Amino acid sequence: MDGTTGAEDKNRTAEAPLTPRTGTRRRSAKAQRISTATAERLPVREGEDLWTSTELSEVRDRLQTEMGELTAEIATAESQIAERIHDAAEGAGDDQADAGAKTFEREQAMALTYNARDLLAQNERAIVRIDQGTYGVCESCGQAIGKARLQAFPRATLCVRCKQREERR
């Protein structure tokens, strides 16, 4: 025995492995729970309740789940694009309609892949904003985006007013 109690053993945390891209420590799922103090510091619009750690953790979990789905979608689409490019090389004798249809399908798959990559980047950015304590701050005017808006669309970076102004341009 090492002289520690069972409670001390439970409180010990093993050193988390380094992530390959950033060289930072990976957080365990338990460590990714948001503290109440962090949640309550995030801005909300007038009349809204403060964020709770549970609500913010749910948003984070939703973003991470979507990231996993998007990553799988991107991998599938990339393999399909590679197959279509290979098919295009083999179909050199196809008539113009067949060649045009293959080109259309390939370009459509590429557009969907670019969209999925953009959504993945938006999700990653939202998680970074949660970690930095800037989640919920409009990137245009600096006011609160609104808790209800973020719960409906967790990737939002603009408040409703700024988003409407952007869409009118």
Backbone bond lengths (Angstrom), bond angles and torsions (degrees), N, CA, C in turn:
res aa  C-N    CA-C-N  psi(-1)  N-CA   C-N-CA  omega(-1)  CA-C   N-CA-C  phi
1 M - - - 1.448 - - 1.524 109.25 -
2 D 1.299 115.31 148.41 1.457 119.24 -178.01 1.521 113.00 -97.55
3 G 1.320 118.57 4.20 1.454 121.68 175.78 1.514 113.68 85.97
4 T 1.330 119.15 9.37 1.462 121.00 178.67 1.509 109.39 -100.40
5 T 1.316 114.72 156.50 1.457 119.38 177.40 1.513 109.25 -88.57
6 G 1.312 116.52 167.29 1.455 120.96 178.17 1.510 111.94 -61.38
7 A 1.337 116.58 -35.26 1.471 120.31 179.27 1.516 110.58 -65.04
8 E 1.337 116.93 -38.57 1.452 120.05 178.51 1.518 110.91 -66.05
9 D 1.326 116.62 -37.92 1.460 120.35 178.10 1.524 110.90 -62.55
10 K 1.338 117.23 -39.04 1.465 120.75 179.94 1.517 111.39 -66.75
11 N 1.322 116.71 -34.06 1.453 120.71 -177.23 1.517 113.16 -80.50
12 R 1.309 117.82 -15.08 1.461 119.93 178.35 1.515 109.38 -71.08
13 T 1.296 115.77 143.06 1.454 119.98 175.47 1.507 107.96 -123.65
14 A 1.298 115.43 134.57 1.461 120.20 176.77 1.517 108.93 -71.59
15 E 1.306 115.81 150.04 1.464 121.49 177.63 1.527 107.81 -62.68
16 A 1.303 117.43 124.14 1.459 121.49 -178.93 1.529 109.37 -73.25
17 P 1.352 117.45 145.40 1.463 119.82 178.87 1.524 111.13 -68.98
18 L 1.328 115.48 155.88 1.459 120.28 177.78 1.519 109.85 -78.31
19 T 1.333 116.54 142.40 1.454 119.49 174.44 1.522 108.01 -78.79
20 P 1.333 118.05 142.89 1.455 120.24 -176.69 1.520 114.39 -63.81
21 R 1.359 118.35 -38.54 1.457 120.47 -174.94 1.511 113.51 -74.63
22 T 1.326 116.82 -44.33 1.457 118.87 -170.87 1.515 114.17 -104.56
23 G 1.337 117.31 -18.44 1.446 119.99 -177.27 1.519 112.53 74.56
24 T 1.343 117.33 10.77 1.457 120.74 177.58 1.517 109.31 -95.10
25 R 1.290 116.57 166.27 1.458 121.14 179.98 1.522 110.25 -77.02
26 R 1.330 115.30 137.21 1.458 119.88 173.83 1.506 108.07 -74.01
27 R 1.318 115.99 145.69 1.452 120.35 176.46 1.514 108.43 -96.25
28 S 1.286 115.89 143.27 1.456 119.29 173.53 1.519 107.00 -74.34
29 A 1.331 116.65 164.13 1.465 120.08 179.52 1.523 109.96 -58.77
30 K 1.328 117.05 -37.33 1.452 121.13 179.50 1.529 110.65 -64.88
31 A 1.330 117.08 -39.54 1.467 121.51 -178.43 1.522 111.71 -70.61
32 Q 1.336 117.91 -18.37 1.450 120.74 -178.51 1.522 112.03 -82.09
33 R 1.313 117.59 -6.14 1.452 119.81 175.58 1.517 107.89 -63.22
34 I 1.290 115.32 141.36 1.450 121.54 -174.83 1.536 108.63 -89.07
35 S 1.313 116.49 135.64 1.465 119.32 178.20 1.528 109.05 -72.27
36 T 1.311 114.95 154.64 1.463 120.42 179.09 1.525 110.41 -62.45
37 A 1.328 116.56 -40.08 1.461 119.90 -179.89 1.522 111.31 -62.23
38 T 1.329 116.96 -41.30 1.466 120.83 178.35 1.523 110.07 -64.06
39 A 1.321 116.78 -45.98 1.465 120.88 -178.70 1.525 111.40 -62.43
40 E 1.318 116.76 -42.85 1.455 120.12 -176.41 1.523 112.91 -71.54
41 R 1.337 118.39 -18.46 1.469 121.07 178.02 1.526 112.03 -78.30
42 L 1.330 117.84 -18.17 1.470 120.06 -178.00 1.524 109.96 -70.37
43 P 1.328 116.46 142.60 1.469 119.45 -176.69 1.527 112.23 -73.17
44 V 1.309 114.55 148.92 1.468 122.11 173.48 1.522 107.39 -134.04
45 R 1.305 115.91 160.73 1.462 120.14 178.16 1.521 109.57 -78.61
46 E 1.311 115.54 161.01 1.458 121.29 179.50 1.530 109.55 -57.48
47 G 1.316 115.97 133.66 1.460 121.18 179.06 1.525 113.79 91.38
48 E 1.329 117.62 -9.73 1.468 120.61 178.50 1.526 109.60 -94.00
49 D 1.330 115.74 149.55 1.457 120.77 174.57 1.515 108.95 -74.02
50 L 1.325 116.79 154.09 1.462 121.41 175.06 1.520 109.97 -62.33
51 W 1.319 115.51 156.03 1.460 120.52 174.98 1.524 108.71 -65.59
52 T 1.317 116.12 143.90 1.461 120.78 169.91 1.519 107.41 -104.08
53 S 1.310 116.39 159.54 1.460 119.24 179.39 1.529 110.50 -63.03
54 T 1.310 117.68 -33.50 1.469 121.56 178.84 1.525 110.70 -65.90
55 E 1.327 116.89 -45.61 1.470 120.55 179.78 1.518 111.07 -62.31
56 L 1.317 116.17 -44.80 1.459 120.21 -178.69 1.534 111.01 -67.68
57 S 1.318 116.44 -37.17 1.472 120.00 176.46 1.526 110.93 -64.70
58 E 1.325 116.58 -37.79 1.469 120.37 177.65 1.528 110.81 -63.16
59 V 1.333 116.36 -42.10 1.466 120.60 178.48 1.527 109.50 -63.13
60 R 1.324 116.25 -45.82 1.466 121.25 179.28 1.532 111.04 -60.77
61 D 1.335 116.77 -44.75 1.464 120.85 179.05 1.528 110.99 -61.80
62 R 1.330 115.55 -40.62 1.474 119.99 178.49 1.527 110.52 -62.12
63 L 1.332 116.29 -44.31 1.466 120.63 178.69 1.526 110.90 -61.89
64 Q 1.323 117.01 -43.17 1.459 120.53 -179.25 1.533 111.65 -67.62
65 T 1.321 116.99 -37.05 1.468 120.33 176.59 1.525 109.87 -63.38
66 E 1.330 116.55 -45.55 1.461 120.80 177.85 1.522 111.12 -61.03
67 M 1.340 116.57 -37.45 1.464 120.20 179.15 1.530 110.47 -62.41
68 G 1.321 117.09 -41.49 1.460 120.50 177.37 1.519 111.74 -63.18
69 E 1.324 116.40 -42.90 1.464 121.08 178.88 1.528 110.63 -65.03
70 L 1.320 116.76 -43.23 1.467 120.56 -179.88 1.523 111.64 -65.58
71 T 1.317 116.96 -38.78 1.462 120.82 178.29 1.522 110.39 -62.07
72 A 1.321 116.74 -43.47 1.470 120.74 177.92 1.524 110.42 -65.37
73 E 1.328 116.97 -41.60 1.469 121.85 178.88 1.529 111.03 -61.61
74 I 1.319 116.49 -41.96 1.465 121.36 -179.90 1.526 110.13 -64.89
75 A 1.322 116.79 -43.90 1.469 120.72 -179.81 1.530 110.92 -61.78
76 T 1.322 116.63 -42.78 1.469 121.04 178.57 1.524 110.52 -64.33
77 A 1.327 116.39 -46.25 1.466 120.65 -179.10 1.518 111.51 -63.42
78 E 1.326 116.95 -39.88 1.470 119.60 179.65 1.523 111.70 -64.47
79 S 1.327 116.79 -38.00 1.472 118.70 177.78 1.528 110.57 -68.76
80 Q 1.328 117.68 -36.20 1.460 120.65 176.97 1.524 111.11 -66.85
81 I 1.308 116.64 -38.92 1.468 120.16 178.19 1.522 109.70 -63.68
82 A 1.323 116.39 -43.28 1.462 120.15 178.84 1.526 110.93 -60.93
83 E 1.328 116.94 -40.22 1.467 120.84 177.57 1.528 110.44 -63.89
84 R 1.321 116.89 -42.56 1.468 120.59 -178.79 1.526 111.56 -66.54
85 I 1.310 116.28 -36.34 1.465 119.09 176.99 1.523 109.59 -66.17
86 H 1.324 115.75 -40.82 1.470 120.55 178.10 1.529 109.96 -64.70
87 D 1.341 116.81 -42.47 1.466 121.39 178.26 1.524 111.51 -62.80
88 A 1.330 116.76 -37.01 1.460 120.64 -179.95 1.515 110.64 -64.06
89 A 1.317 116.49 -37.38 1.463 119.88 178.97 1.522 110.43 -68.64
90 E 1.322 116.98 -36.50 1.470 120.51 179.78 1.525 111.91 -76.16
91 G 1.309 117.44 -26.40 1.462 121.30 -176.14 1.513 112.87 -90.92
92 A 1.294 118.27 35.96 1.462 121.86 -177.91 1.524 112.31 -60.78
93 G 1.327 117.83 -25.76 1.457 120.91 -178.51 1.520 113.44 -92.51
94 D 1.322 118.76 4.99 1.463 121.70 -179.32 1.521 110.61 -65.97
95 D 1.347 115.11 154.23 1.469 118.01 175.81 1.535 108.56 -74.74
96 Q 1.304 116.49 174.03 1.456 121.63 -174.29 1.532 112.54 -62.80
97 A 1.315 117.44 -37.66 1.467 120.74 -179.04 1.523 110.42 -65.04
98 D 1.339 116.80 -43.76 1.468 120.04 178.59 1.526 111.25 -64.76
99 A 1.321 116.39 -43.16 1.463 120.44 179.66 1.528 110.20 -63.80
100 G 1.316 117.04 -40.94 1.464 121.51 178.82 1.523 111.58 -64.97
101 A 1.336 116.93 -41.57 1.464 120.83 179.16 1.530 110.35 -64.16
102 K 1.326 117.26 -41.29 1.467 120.83 179.26 1.526 110.97 -65.81
103 T 1.313 116.11 -40.14 1.463 120.37 178.61 1.527 110.16 -64.60
104 F 1.334 116.61 -43.45 1.461 121.43 178.63 1.524 110.87 -60.27
105 E 1.327 117.00 -46.99 1.466 121.21 -179.68 1.525 111.15 -61.87
106 R 1.319 116.50 -42.05 1.471 120.71 -179.82 1.530 110.38 -64.74
107 E 1.327 116.86 -44.80 1.462 120.33 -179.60 1.528 111.76 -67.25
108 Q 1.327 116.97 -35.69 1.456 120.64 177.02 1.537 110.06 -65.53
109 A 1.320 117.53 -43.46 1.465 121.49 177.65 1.529 110.61 -62.45
110 M 1.316 116.41 -38.98 1.471 120.05 178.52 1.526 111.11 -65.92
111 A 1.313 117.11 -40.80 1.472 120.91 179.26 1.527 110.53 -64.08
112 L 1.321 117.08 -41.78 1.459 120.43 178.35 1.532 111.03 -65.46
113 T 1.309 116.90 -36.43 1.464 121.13 178.06 1.520 110.63 -66.92
114 Y 1.327 117.59 -42.93 1.462 120.79 177.42 1.526 110.48 -61.28
115 N 1.335 117.21 -40.75 1.457 121.49 178.34 1.528 110.60 -62.96
116 A 1.319 116.81 -44.76 1.471 120.80 179.29 1.532 110.74 -62.72
117 R 1.325 116.67 -39.42 1.478 119.90 177.44 1.528 110.83 -64.32
118 D 1.317 117.01 -38.46 1.460 120.88 178.64 1.531 110.41 -65.09
119 L 1.329 117.07 -44.15 1.461 120.66 177.97 1.527 110.91 -63.16
120 L 1.323 116.90 -39.00 1.461 121.19 177.82 1.528 110.17 -61.75
121 A 1.320 116.95 -44.49 1.465 121.20 178.66 1.535 110.93 -63.36
122 Q 1.328 117.09 -38.88 1.467 120.84 178.42 1.529 110.67 -64.30
123 N 1.329 116.63 -41.23 1.465 120.59 178.29 1.520 110.68 -64.22
124 E 1.335 116.40 -44.24 1.463 120.19 178.77 1.527 110.69 -60.42
125 R 1.313 115.30 -41.52 1.466 120.68 -179.82 1.525 110.96 -65.21
126 A 1.328 117.61 -39.05 1.465 120.98 178.41 1.528 110.71 -63.57
127 I 1.318 117.11 -39.86 1.468 120.40 178.87 1.523 110.26 -66.59
128 V 1.315 117.15 -39.88 1.471 120.14 176.69 1.530 109.60 -61.42
129 R 1.326 117.08 -42.29 1.471 120.80 179.44 1.527 110.94 -63.73
130 I 1.328 117.53 -37.98 1.470 120.33 175.72 1.524 109.17 -61.40
131 D 1.330 116.00 -48.12 1.473 121.24 -178.81 1.523 112.27 -62.21
132 Q 1.323 117.38 -34.89 1.466 121.60 -177.94 1.533 113.01 -85.68
133 G 1.331 116.37 -8.97 1.461 119.73 -179.24 1.511 113.60 80.88
134 T 1.333 118.34 15.19 1.463 121.73 179.69 1.524 112.19 -106.06
135 Y 1.318 117.03 5.78 1.463 121.55 179.99 1.526 108.37 -64.88
136 G 1.312 116.43 132.17 1.458 120.82 178.53 1.506 114.40 96.00
137 V 1.344 117.82 -0.58 1.462 121.70 177.64 1.526 108.11 -98.63
138 C 1.322 117.50 124.34 1.461 122.34 179.54 1.527 109.20 -62.77
139 E 1.313 116.56 129.80 1.457 121.19 -178.61 1.527 112.53 -74.27
140 S 1.322 117.57 -12.11 1.455 120.34 -179.83 1.531 111.73 -96.07
141 C 1.333 116.81 -53.30 1.467 119.91 -174.13 1.522 113.86 -105.82
142 G 1.328 117.94 -13.16 1.462 121.21 179.13 1.513 114.97 82.22
143 Q 1.328 117.52 1.38 1.465 121.44 178.25 1.529 109.61 -85.38
144 A 1.322 116.38 171.87 1.467 121.33 178.71 1.527 109.90 -67.84
145 I 1.325 115.78 136.26 1.470 121.14 177.03 1.518 109.44 -71.80
146 G 1.285 116.54 -39.78 1.462 121.52 -178.66 1.515 110.21 115.74
147 K 1.298 114.14 127.95 1.464 121.40 -177.87 1.535 111.20 -61.47
148 A 1.319 116.89 -44.43 1.469 120.51 -178.62 1.531 110.71 -61.65
149 R 1.319 117.00 -41.74 1.474 121.00 178.47 1.523 110.21 -63.28
150 L 1.314 117.23 -43.61 1.461 120.50 -178.67 1.525 112.01 -69.18
151 Q 1.316 117.30 -32.56 1.462 119.12 176.65 1.527 110.73 -69.91
152 A 1.322 117.06 -32.44 1.467 120.94 177.67 1.524 111.39 -79.91
153 F 1.332 116.45 -38.40 1.468 122.22 -176.74 1.530 107.86 -137.29
154 P 1.343 117.24 84.18 1.469 120.46 -171.57 1.527 115.77 -66.37
155 R 1.327 118.22 -11.81 1.469 120.96 178.81 1.519 112.70 -88.71
156 A 1.324 117.74 -1.45 1.472 121.69 -175.51 1.519 110.90 -58.75
157 T 1.327 115.35 135.96 1.465 121.20 176.54 1.521 111.37 -119.97
158 L 1.335 116.31 -4.86 1.472 121.19 -179.87 1.525 109.65 -125.92
159 C 1.323 116.09 146.30 1.465 120.02 173.38 1.529 108.03 -70.48
160 V 1.310 116.27 168.74 1.465 120.48 -176.83 1.527 110.89 -59.70
161 R 1.328 117.63 -43.82 1.465 121.15 -177.83 1.537 110.80 -60.97
162 C 1.330 117.44 -46.65 1.474 120.77 -178.93 1.527 111.17 -69.12
163 K 1.320 117.20 -35.40 1.460 120.28 178.20 1.529 110.02 -66.40
164 Q 1.321 117.81 -41.87 1.463 120.93 177.41 1.520 110.62 -62.78
165 R 1.324 116.55 -42.45 1.460 120.73 178.86 1.541 110.19 -62.74
166 E 1.338 117.00 -41.18 1.466 121.15 178.67 1.519 111.96 -63.66
167 E 1.328 117.10 -40.07 1.468 121.20 -178.13 1.524 112.52 -72.00
168 R 1.321 118.07 -23.52 1.471 121.31 178.85 1.518 111.79 -75.23
169 R 1.312 116.82 -21.46 1.479 120.30 -178.63 1.473 112.25 -69.59
